[in-house]
Amino acid sequence: MSDAVAVKACLKFSHDHRLLVEPACGAALSVIYENSKALAPFQKIAVIVCGGNGVSIDLLAKWRKDFSLD
């Protein structure tokens, strides 16, 4: 999992749920957002989402720019 993919998931999650999460959480979310084949055998999947104490809108915007995710 790359940092860019984790940040992309953070951005998608913030758009979908209006909550900020850190890239460590984005790594777990990216498995869902990227439709990982590893999840194919499962019908129900739960992802525990942790808080975003170390992230802000400005930081997410910086990462978006850093990883060219526009």
Contacts in CASP RR format, 6 or more apart in sequence:
PFRMAT RR
TARGET T0000
AUTHOR 0000-0000-0000
METHOD contacts of the structure
MODEL  1
MSDAVAVKACLKFSHDHRLLVEPACGAALSVIYENSKALAPFQKIAVIVC
GGNGVSIDLLAKWRKDFSLD
1 27 0 8 1.000
1 30 0 8 1.000
3 23 0 8 1.000
3 67 0 8 1.000
4 67 0 8 1.000
4 69 0 8 1.000
5 27 0 8 1.000
5 30 0 8 1.000
5 34 0 8 1.000
6 23 0 8 1.000
6 24 0 8 1.000
6 26 0 8 1.000
6 27 0 8 1.000
6 30 0 8 1.000
7 23 0 8 1.000
7 26 0 8 1.000
7 60 0 8 1.000
7 63 0 8 1.000
7 64 0 8 1.000
7 67 0 8 1.000
7 69 0 8 1.000
8 30 0 8 1.000
8 33 0 8 1.000
8 67 0 8 1.000
8 69 0 8 1.000
9 26 0 8 1.000
9 27 0 8 1.000
9 29 0 8 1.000
9 30 0 8 1.000
9 32 0 8 1.000
9 33 0 8 1.000
9 34 0 8 1.000
10 20 0 8 1.000
10 21 0 8 1.000
10 22 0 8 1.000
10 23 0 8 1.000
10 25 0 8 1.000
10 26 0 8 1.000
10 29 0 8 1.000
10 55 0 8 1.000
10 60 0 8 1.000
10 63 0 8 1.000
11 60 0 8 1.000
11 64 0 8 1.000
11 69 0 8 1.000
12 29 0 8 1.000
12 33 0 8 1.000
13 19 0 8 1.000
13 21 0 8 1.000
13 25 0 8 1.000
13 26 0 8 1.000
13 29 0 8 1.000
13 33 0 8 1.000
13 49 0 8 1.000
14 20 0 8 1.000
14 21 0 8 1.000
14 60 0 8 1.000
19 49 0 8 1.000
19 51 0 8 1.000
19 52 0 8 1.000
20 51 0 8 1.000
20 52 0 8 1.000
20 55 0 8 1.000
20 56 0 8 1.000
20 57 0 8 1.000
20 60 0 8 1.000
21 29 0 8 1.000
21 49 0 8 1.000
21 50 0 8 1.000
21 51 0 8 1.000
21 52 0 8 1.000
21 55 0 8 1.000
22 50 0 8 1.000
22 51 0 8 1.000
22 52 0 8 1.000
22 53 0 8 1.000
22 54 0 8 1.000
22 55 0 8 1.000
23 55 0 8 1.000
23 63 0 8 1.000
24 50 0 8 1.000
25 49 0 8 1.000
25 50 0 8 1.000
25 51 0 8 1.000
25 52 0 8 1.000
28 47 0 8 1.000
28 48 0 8 1.000
28 49 0 8 1.000
29 47 0 8 1.000
29 49 0 8 1.000
31 38 0 8 1.000
31 39 0 8 1.000
31 47 0 8 1.000
32 39 0 8 1.000
32 45 0 8 1.000
32 47 0 8 1.000
39 45 0 8 1.000
63 69 0 8 1.000
64 70 0 8 1.000
END
